[in-house]
Amino acid sequence: MTANLRGHLGCKETFSLLYYEFDAATKEPPFWESESYKLIDRIAADDGRFTNNNEVIINTEVRSIPVTKKGVYFALRDQGACISLLSIKVYYMTCPEITVSFAHFPTTPTGAKVTSIEQATGTCIEHARVEREPVYLCTADGQWSLLTGGCVCMPGYQANVETQTCDARHQRLMAGRSDVELVALQLRFLVIPNDSQRLLLLLVK
């Protein structure tokens, strides 16, 4: 038995993903004009095209584009594809907020191209001052790289590298003492309340 495939209507296995950049928000998307939209890619179902119909295979495709304006519209052009689009996720890459070398760097968007590197300048944390201007590079994949400079704790404050904070010295000294030791210190303060230099020596000791 032979089958005659002449005149058989097939279906495509791809759809087109396009985008259109715009600087102003509108209630309705821009009127469809193929010349206005830029083609990102023609996307196909890489797996499962010739498998049993009862078998469900889900593909995940990732594409990136440079954004040069304030807004962007996306369009999907389906001309009879034998595939189903289950979901779409639109996001932009950022380097996460971070505190390092006693400097705080805010969440920083990555550059427009895969080779872009964005320079971020950090601000010193509380009770710290600039030793050398803190600069961190944000790469296109959302990772921080090549830290230069940083901040140091001001006089009277001690650096806590683990928590990235500048703690007051007397707080650090008190932290490890028992209640009995704290009471003893308080009693010493009461004995010589007018001798500030002596009080300071007792604290440090």
C-alpha positions in Angstrom: 0.0 0.0 0.0 1.4 3.4 -0.9 0.3 6.8 0.2 0.0 9.7 -2.1 1.4 12.8 -0.4 0.7 15.1 -3.3 -1.4 18.0 -2.2 -0.8 17.1 1.4 -0.8 20.2 3.5 2.1 20.3 6.0 2.8 22.7 8.8 5.9 24.7 9.7 8.0 23.9 12.7 9.2 27.4 13.4 7.9 30.7 14.5 9.5 34.1 14.3 10.4 36.3 17.3 10.7 40.0 16.6 11.0 43.2 18.6 10.3 46.9 18.2 11.9 49.6 20.3 10.0 52.7 21.3 10.6 55.8 23.5 7.0 56.5 24.4 4.4 54.4 26.1 1.1 53.8 24.2 -2.1 52.1 25.1 -2.0 49.9 22.0 1.1 48.2 20.6 2.5 49.7 17.4 0.7 48.8 14.2 2.2 45.7 12.6 4.6 46.5 9.9 7.2 43.9 9.1 9.7 46.7 8.2 9.4 48.3 11.7 10.1 45.1 13.7 13.6 43.6 13.9 13.9 39.8 13.7 15.5 38.2 16.7 15.4 34.6 15.4 13.3 31.9 13.8 12.8 29.5 16.6 12.2 25.7 16.1 11.3 22.9 18.4 14.7 21.3 18.6 13.5 18.0 20.0 10.3 15.9 19.8 9.3 16.8 16.2 9.2 13.2 15.2 8.3 11.5 18.5 5.1 9.8 19.5 2.2 12.2 19.9 1.6 11.0 23.4 5.1 12.0 24.6 5.4 15.6 25.9 8.8 17.2 25.3 9.2 20.8 26.4 12.0 22.9 25.0 13.4 26.1 26.5 14.9 28.7 24.2 16.8 31.8 25.4 17.5 34.8 23.2 19.0 38.2 24.1 18.8 41.6 22.4 20.4 45.0 23.0 18.0 47.7 24.2 18.8 51.2 23.2 15.5 53.0 24.0 13.1 53.4 26.9 10.7 50.6 25.9 10.4 47.5 23.7 7.6 45.5 22.2 7.9 41.9 21.3 6.0 40.1 18.5 5.5 36.4 17.8 4.8 35.6 14.2 3.2 32.1 13.7 2.5 31.1 10.2 0.9 27.7 10.9 3.6 26.1 13.1 2.9 22.7 14.6 4.2 23.7 18.0 2.7 25.3 21.1 4.1 28.2 23.0 3.6 27.5 26.7 5.1 30.6 28.3 7.3 33.7 27.8 9.6 35.2 30.3 11.1 38.7 29.6 13.8 40.0 31.9 17.0 42.0 31.9 20.3 40.9 33.4 21.8 42.8 36.4 24.7 42.5 38.7 23.3 42.1 42.2 23.6 44.6 45.1 26.7 43.8 47.0 28.9 45.1 49.8 32.6 44.4 49.6 35.8 46.0 50.8 33.5 48.1 53.1 31.9 49.7 50.0 28.3 49.3 48.8 27.5 48.7 45.2 23.9 49.0 44.0 22.1 46.6 41.6 23.6 47.5 38.3 22.1 46.7 34.8 24.4 45.0 32.4 25.4 46.5 29.1 23.5 46.3 25.8 25.9 43.8 24.2 27.3 40.5 25.3 30.7 42.0 25.4 29.6 45.1 27.4 31.2 45.9 30.7 29.6 48.5 33.0 31.6 50.3 35.6 30.0 50.9 39.0 31.4 53.2 41.7 30.7 52.2 45.3 29.9 54.3 48.4 31.5 53.7 51.7 29.4 52.0 54.4 28.6 53.8 57.6 31.6 54.8 59.7 34.0 54.2 56.8 35.9 56.5 54.6 37.4 56.2 51.1 40.9 54.8 51.0 40.9 54.6 47.2 37.8 55.1 45.0 35.9 51.7 45.0 35.2 50.6 41.5 33.6 47.2 40.4 33.0 46.0 36.8 29.6 44.5 35.9 29.9 42.0 33.1 27.2 41.1 30.6 26.4 37.8 32.3 25.5 39.5 35.6 28.7 38.8 37.4 31.0 41.3 39.3 34.6 41.3 38.3 37.9 43.1 39.0 37.3 45.1 42.1 39.7 48.0 42.6 39.9 50.4 45.6 37.8 50.3 48.7 37.1 51.9 52.0 38.5 51.7 55.5 36.9 52.1 58.9 37.2 55.5 60.6 39.2 55.9 63.8 37.3 54.5 66.8 35.7 51.8 64.7 37.0 48.3 64.1 36.6 46.4 60.8 34.4 43.3 60.7 35.3 41.5 57.5 32.7 38.8 57.9 29.8 41.2 58.2 31.3 44.0 56.2 30.6 46.5 59.0 32.6 49.0 61.0 31.8 48.4 64.7 32.5 50.8 67.5 35.5 49.5 69.5 33.7 49.6 72.9 30.9 47.4 71.4 33.4 44.9 70.2 35.1 44.8 73.7 31.8 44.4 75.5 30.5 41.6 73.2 32.6 38.8 74.8 32.3 39.7 78.5 30.0 38.0 81.0 27.4 39.8 83.1 29.7 39.7 86.1 32.5 41.3 84.2 30.2 44.0 82.9 29.0 44.8 86.5 32.6 45.0 87.6 33.3 47.5 84.8 30.3 49.6 85.8 31.5 49.6 89.4 34.9 50.9 88.4 33.2 53.7 86.5 31.4 54.7 89.6 34.5 54.8 91.7 36.3 57.2 89.4 33.7 59.1 87.5 35.8 62.2 86.9 38.9 60.6 85.5 38.0 60.0 81.8 41.5 58.9 80.8 41.5 56.3 83.6 38.0 55.1 82.5 39.3 54.6 78.9 42.2 52.5 80.2 39.8 50.3 82.1 37.7 49.8 79.1 40.6 48.8 76.9 42.0 46.5 79.5 
